Amino acid sequence: MRVMVPLPWSTRMKIALGAAKGLAFLHEAEKPVIYRDFKTSNILLDEEYNAKLSDFGLAKDGPVGDKSHVSTRIMGTYGYAAPEYIMTGHLTAMSDVYSYGVVLLELLTGRKSLDKSRPVREQTLADWAFPLLTQEVLGIVDPRLGLARPLMRDIVATLEPLQQLEETHSDSMAGAT
């Protein structure tokens, strides 16, 4: 029998930061790329849990100039695809940000994005988490932000100091033992 030890918080945040950096790189490239199928199984980890994105089979060139989106046939993985993309076929970098949010929820909760063994209203992670987030977390966030998604570079800028703080804390704890 194989026992899976849960990943520590610091490792989960390292993965989240590495994945965010990968998406930010794609979105900020000279020719922007929208990943379109961002999910946990497309994040490869090395022995030190450094995250690398894989499987660019559904990636699309992003909009350029004054275009706000790319119109495309809806593709991706159920449970990760942004609702507005599913409804309209309009693909934007914010579609990847939504998918990133689902992956972040997986890292935070230890749940899968889609789990058919759970009650119907809990099978999709985003559907289960949304009411909890709006009641608790989003209740304290500036209401003028609405539900606007940040750019991936803003997510990286938010996560990097947390990772540095964790590394500093780990180094000081190692010195204390």
LUMPA-674892 format. One record per atom (N, C-alpha, C, O): x, y, z; residue in three letters. Coordinates in steps of 0.1 Angstrom, whole numbers, plus 2048, in hexadecimal, padded with zeros to 3 digits. Layout:
N
XYZAla;...
END
This chain:
177
8087F4800Met;800800800Met;80980C800Met;81280E808Met;8068167F7Arg;80E8227F6Arg;80782D7FDArg;7FB8307FAArg;80E834805Val;80883F80DVal;80D84C807Val;81984E806Val;804855803Met;8088627FDMet;80986C808Met;7FF86F80FMet;81487280AVal;81687D814Val;81288A80DVal;81788D802Val;80A892813Pro;80689E80DPro;8128A880BPro;81B8A8813Pro;8118AF800Leu;81C8B97FELeu;81B8C4808Leu;8118C980BLeu;8278C880DPro;8278D3817Pro;8228E0810Pro;8238E2803Pro;81E8EA818Trp;8198F7813Trp;8248FD80ATrp;8209027FFTrp;8308FE80FSer;83B904807Ser;83D8FE7F9Ser;83F9057F0Ser;83B8F17F8Thr;83D8EA7EBThr;8318EE7E2Thr;8338F07D6Thr;8258EE7E8Arg;8198F27E0Arg;81B9007DAArg;8179027CFArg;8209097E2Met;8219177DEMet;82D9187D4Met;82C9217CBMet;8379107D5Lys;8429107CBLys;83D90B7BELys;8409117B4Lys;8349017BEIle;82E8FD7B1Ile;8259077ABIle;82590A79FIle;81D90E7B4Ala;8149187AFAla;81C9247A9Ala;81892979FAla;8279287AFLeu;82F9337AALeu;83692F79DLeu;835936793Leu;83B92379CGly;84291E790Gly;83891E784Gly;83B922779Gly;82C918787Ala;82291877CAla;81D926778Ala;81B92876CAla;81C92F782Ala;81893D77FAla;823943776Ala;81F94B76DAla;82F941779Lys;83A947771Lys;839941763Lys;83C949759Lys;836935761Gly;83592F754Gly;82A93574CGly;82C939740Gly;81F937752Leu;81393D74BLeu;81694C748Leu;81395173DLeu;81C953752Ala;820961750Ala;829963744Ala;82896C73CAla;83395A743Phe;83D95A738Phe;83595972BPhe;838960721Phe;82C94F72ALeu;82594D71DLeu;81C95971ALeu;81C95E70ELeu;81695F724His;80D96A721His;81497771EHis;80F980717His;820978723Glu;828985721Glu;832984716Glu;83998D713Glu;83397870FAla;83C977704Ala;8399816F9Ala;82F9876F8Ala;8449836F0Glu;84298C6E5Glu;8369886DDGlu;82E9916D9Glu;83497B6DALys;8289766D4Lys;82096F6DFLys;8249636E2Lys;8179756E6Pro;81096E6F1Pro;80A9616EEPro;80595F6E3Pro;80A9586F7Val;80594A6F6Val;7FB948701Val;7FE94B70CVal;7EF9426FDIle;7E593E707Ile;7E692F708Ile;7E59286FEIle;7E992A714Tyr;7EB91C716Tyr;7DF913712Tyr;7E090970CTyr;7D4917717Arg;7C7911714Arg;7C390471BArg;7B890071CArg;7CD8FD720Asp;7CA8F0727Asp;7D38EF733Asp;7D98E5736Asp;7D38FA73BPhe;7DB8FA747Phe;7D48F2752Phe;7C88F4755Phe;7DB8E8757Lys;7D58DF761Lys;7E18D8768Lys;7EC8D9764Lys;7DE8D2773Thr;7E98CC77CThr;7F18C2774Thr;7FD8C1776Thr;7EA8BA76CSer;7F28AF765Ser;7FB8B575ASer;8038AD754Ser;7FA8C2757Asn;8038C874DAsn;80E8D0754Asn;8158D774DAsn;8108CE761Ile;81B8D4768Ile;8248C976CIle;8218C0774Ile;8308C9766Leu;83A8BF76ALeu;8438C5775Leu;8458D1776Leu;8478BC77ELeu;84F8BF78ALeu;85C8B8789Leu;85C8AC786Leu;8678BE78CAsp;8748B778EAsp;8758B379CAsp;86C8B47A4Asp;8818AD7A0Glu;8838A87ADGlu;8828B27B8Glu;8818AF7C4Glu;8848BF7B4Glu;8838CA7BEGlu;8768D27BDGlu;8748DC7C2Glu;86C8CC7B6Tyr;85F8D17B4Tyr;85E8DE7ACTyr;8568E77AFTyr;8688E07A3Asn;8688EB79AAsn;85E8E878FAsn;85E8DD789Asn;8548F178DAla;8498EF783Ala;84D8F3775Ala;8538FE773Ala;84A8EB76CLys;84C8EE75DLys;83F8EA757Lys;8398E075ALys;83A8F274DLeu;82E8F0746Leu;8318E673ALeu;83C8E7734Leu;8288DD738Ser;8298D372DSer;81D8D3725Ser;8128D8729Ser;81D8CB71AAsp;8128C9711Asp;80C8D670CAsp;8018DA711Asp;8128DC702Phe;80D8E86FCPhe;8048E56F0Phe;8028EE6E7Phe;7FE8D96EFGly;7F68D56E4Gly;7EA8DE6E1Gly;7E68DF6D6Gly;7E48E46EBLeu;7D98ED6E9Leu;7DC8FB6EALeu;7D39046E9Leu;7E98FF6ECAla;7ED90D6EDAla;7E99156E1Ala;7E990F6D6Ala;7E59216E2Lys;7E292A6D7Lys;7E99376D8Lys;7EC93C6E3Lys;7EC93C6CCAsp;7F294A6CCAsp;7E79536D2Asp;7DC9526CFAsp;7EC95C6DBGly;7E29656E1Gly;7DF9716D8Gly;7E59726CDGly;7D59796DCPro;7D19846D4Pro;7DC98F6D4Pro;7E39906DEPro;7DD9966C9Val;7E79A06C8Val;7E09AD6C3Val;7D59AD6BEVal;7E79B86C6Gly;7E29C56C2Gly;7D59C86CAGly;7D69C76D7Gly;7CB9CD6C4Asp;7BF9D16CBAsp;7B59C66CDAsp;7AA9C96D2Asp;7B89BA6C9Lys;7AF9AF6CBLys;7AF9AB6DALys;7B99AB6E1Lys;7A39A76DFSer;7A29A46EDSer;7A29946EFSer;7A59906FASer;7A098D6E4His;79F97E6E6His;7A29776D9His;7A397E6CEHis;7A396B6D9Val;7A49626CEVal;7989596CEVal;7959536D8Val;7919596C2Ser;7859506C1Ser;78A9436BDSer;7919416B3Ser;7859386C4Thr;78A92B6C1Thr;7809216C5Thr;7779236CDThr;7829156C0Arg;77A90A6C4Arg;77D9076D3Arg;7899076D7Arg;7739046DBIle;7759026E9Ile;77C8F46EBIle;7788EA6E7Ile;7888F56F2Met;7908E96F5Met;7958EB703Met;7958F6708Met;79A8E1709Gly;7A08E1716Gly;79A8D671FGly;7948CD71AGly;79C8D772CThr;7988CD735Thr;78D8D273EThr;78E8DC744Thr;7828CA73ETyr;7768CE747Tyr;77B8CF755Tyr;7828C775ATyr;7768DA75BGly;77A8DD769Gly;7858E776AGly;7878ED775Gly;78C8EA75FTyr;7978F475FTyr;7938FF756Tyr;79990A757Tyr;78B8FD74CAla;788907742Ala;77F913747Ala;77691074FAla;78391F744Ala;77B92B749Ala;76D92B743Ala;76B928737Ala;76392E74BPro;75592E747Pro;75393773BPro;74B933732Pro;75994273AGlu;75694B72FGlu;75C946722Glu;756948717Glu;76793E723Tyr;76D938717Tyr;76392D712Tyr;76192B706Tyr;75E92571CIle;75591A718Ile;748920712Ile;74391A708Ile;74392B717Met;737931711Met;739938704Met;72F9376FCMet;74493E702Thr;7469476F6Thr;7509426ECThr;74F9456E0Thr;75A93A6F0Gly;7659366E7Gly;76F9416E6Gly;7799406DEGly;76D94C6EEHis;7779576EEHis;7829536F8His;780953704His;78E9516F3Leu;79994D6FBLeu;7A295A6FELeu;7A69616F5Leu;7A595C70BThr;7AE96670FThr;7B8961719Thr;7B795671EThr;7C296971CAla;7CB965727Ala;7C4963734Ala;7C895B73CAla;7B996A736Met;7B1968742Met;7AB95A743Met;7A895674EMet;7AA953738Ser;7A5945738Ser;7AF93D73FSer;7AC934747Ser;7BC93F73CAsp;7C7938743Asp;7C793C752Asp;7CA93475BAsp;7C4948755Val;7C494D763Val;7BA94576BVal;7BC941776Val;7AE943765Tyr;7A393B76BTyr;7A992D76ETyr;7A7928779Tyr;7AF927764Ser;7B4919765Ser;7BF919770Ser;7BF90F778Ser;7C7923771Tyr;7D192477BTyr;7CA924789Tyr;7CF91E792Tyr;7BF92C78AGly;7B892C796Gly;7B391F79BGly;7B391C7A7Gly;7AE917791Val;7A9909795Val;7B590179AVal;7B48FA7A4Val;7C1902793Val;7CD8FA798Val;7D18FF7A5Val;7D48F77AEVal;7D090C7A8Leu;7D39117B5Leu;7CA90C7C0Leu;7CE9087CBLeu;7BD90B7BCLeu;7B39057C5Leu;7B68F67C8Leu;7B58F27D4Leu;7BB8EF7BEGlu;7BF8E17C0Glu;7CB8E17CAGlu;7CB8D87D3Glu;7D48EA7C8Leu;7E08EA7D1Leu;7DC8ED7DFLeu;7E18E87E9Leu;7D38F77E1Leu;7CE8FB7EELeu;7C58F17F5Leu;7C78EF801Leu;7BD8EB7EEThr;7B38E27F4Thr;7B68D37F4Thr;7B18CC7FCThr;7BF8CF7EBGly;7C28C17EAGly;7B78BA7E2Gly;7B88AD7E2Gly;7AE8C17DCArg;7A38BB7D4Arg;7A78BB7C6Arg;7AF8C37C1Arg;7A08B27BELys;7A18B27AFLys;7988BC7A9Lys;78E8C07AFLys;79B8C179DSer;7928CA796Ser;7848C4793Ser;77A8CB793Ser;7848B7791Leu;7788B078ELeu;7788A3796Leu;78189B794Leu;76E8A179EAsp;76E8947A6Asp;76088F7A6Asp;7578947AEAsp;75D88579ELys;75088079CLys;74B8787A9Lys;73F8747AALys;7548757B2Ser;75086D7BESer;74A8767C8Ser;7458717D2Ser;74B8837C6Arg;74588D7D0Arg;7368907CCArg;73288D7C1Arg;72F8957D6Pro;7218997D3Pro;7218A37C6Pro;72B8AA7C4Pro;7168A37BFVal;7158AB7B2Val;71A8B97B4Val;7228BD7ABVal;7168C07BEArg;71A8CE7BFArg;7298D07C3Arg;72E8DB7C4Arg;72F8C57C6Glu;73D8C67CAGlu;7478BF7C0Glu;7538BF7C3Glu;7418BA7B5Gln;74A8B37ACGln;7548BC7A4Gln;75F8B87A2Gln;7508C87A1Thr;7598D179BThr;75F8DB7A5Thr;7578E27ACThr;76C8DB7A7Leu;7728E27B1Leu;76F8F17B1Leu;76C8F77BBLeu;76F8F77A5Ala;76C9057A4Ala;75D9087A9Ala;75B9127B0Ala;7549007A5Asp;7469027AAAsp;7459007B9Asp;73D9077BFAsp;74C8F77BETrp;74B8F47CDTrp;7529007D4Trp;74D9057DETrp;75D9057CFAla;76590F7D6Ala;75F91D7D5Ala;7609267DEAla;7599207CAPhe;75492E7C7Phe;74B9347D2Phe;74E93F7D7Phe;74192C7D7Pro;7399327E1Pro;7419347EEPro;73E93E7F5Pro;74A92B7F1Leu;75292D7FDLeu;75B9397FCLeu;75D940806Leu;76193B7F0Leu;76A9467EELeu;7629547EELeu;76795D7F4Leu;7569547E9Thr;74E9607E8Thr;7499647F6Thr;7489707FAThr;74695A7FEGln;74295C80CGln;74D961815Gln;74C96A81DGln;75895A814Glu;76395C81DGlu;76E965818Glu;76F97181CGlu;77696180EVal;78196880AVal;77E975802Val;782980806Val;7759747F8Leu;77197F7F0Leu;7699897F8Leu;7689957F4Leu;764985803Gly;75C98E80CGly;765999812Gly;7609A4816Gly;772997813Ile;77B9A1819Ile;7839A880EIle;78B9B2812Ile;7829A4802Val;78A9AA7F7Val;7829B77F2Val;7769B77F3Val;7899C17EEAsp;7849CD7E9Asp;7799CA7DEAsp;77C9C57D4Asp;76C9CE7E1Pro;7619CA7D8Pro;7639D17CAPro;75D9CC7C0Pro;76A9DB7C9Arg;76C9E27BCArg;7749D97B2Arg;7749DC7A6Arg;77B9CF7B7Leu;7829C67AELeu;7799BC7A7Leu;77C9B779DLeu;76D9BA7ADGly;7649B07A7Gly;76B9A37A7Gly;77299F7B0Gly;76899B79CLeu;76F98E79BLeu;77A98F78FLeu;77C985789Leu;77F99B78DAla;78999C783Ala;795993786Ala;79A993791Ala;79A98D77BArg;7A698477DArg;7B298C77BArg;7B3995772Arg;7BD98A783Pro;7C9991781Pro;7D198B775Pro;7CE980770Pro;7DB993771Leu;7E498D767Leu;7EE98476ELeu;7F098477ALeu;7F397A766Met;7FC97076CMet;808977772Met;80E97277CMet;80D98276CArg;819989772Arg;81698E780Arg;81F98F788Arg;809992782Asp;80599778FAsp;80498C799Asp;80898D7A5Asp;800980794Ile;80097479DIle;80E9707A1Ile;81196D7ADIle;817971797Val;82696E79AVal;82B9787A4Val;8329747AEVal;8289857A2Ala;82D98F7ABAla;82798D7B9Ala;82E9917C3Ala;81B9887BBThr;8169857C8Thr;81C9797CFThr;81E9797DBThr;81E96E7C7Leu;8239627CCLeu;8329627CFLeu;83695B7D9Leu;83A9697C7Glu;8489697C9Glu;84D96D7D7Glu;8559667DDGlu;8479787DDPro;84C97C7EBPro;8489717F5Pro;84F96F7FFPro;83C96A7F3Leu;8389607FCLeu;8429547FCLeu;84694E806Leu;8479517F0Gln;8519467EEGln;85E94A7F4Gln;8649427FBGln;8629577F3Gln;86F95B7F9Gln;86E95B808Gln;87795880FGln;86295F80DLeu;86095F81BLeu;860951821Leu;86694E82BLeu;85A94781AGlu;85B93981DGlu;86993481DGlu;86D92C826Glu;871937813Glu;87F933812Glu;88793981EGlu;88F931823Glu;885945821Thr;88C94B82CThr;888945839Thr;891942841Thr;87B94283BHis;87793B847His;87D92D848His;881929853His;87D92683DSer;88291883DSer;891918840Ser;896910847Ser;89992283AAsp;8A792383DAsp;8A992684CAsp;8B3921851Asp;8A192F852Ser;8A3932860Ser;8A0927869Ser;8A6925873Ser;89691F865Met;89291386DMet;89D90886CMet;89F901875Met;8A3907860Ala;8AE8FD85EAla;8BA901867Ala;8C08F886CAla;8BC90D868Gly;8C7912870Gly;8C591087FGly;8CE910887Gly;8B8910883Ala;8B490E891Ala;8B5900896Ala;8B58FE8A2Ala;8B68F688DThr;8B68E8891Thr;8C48E3893Thr;8C68D7896Thr;
END
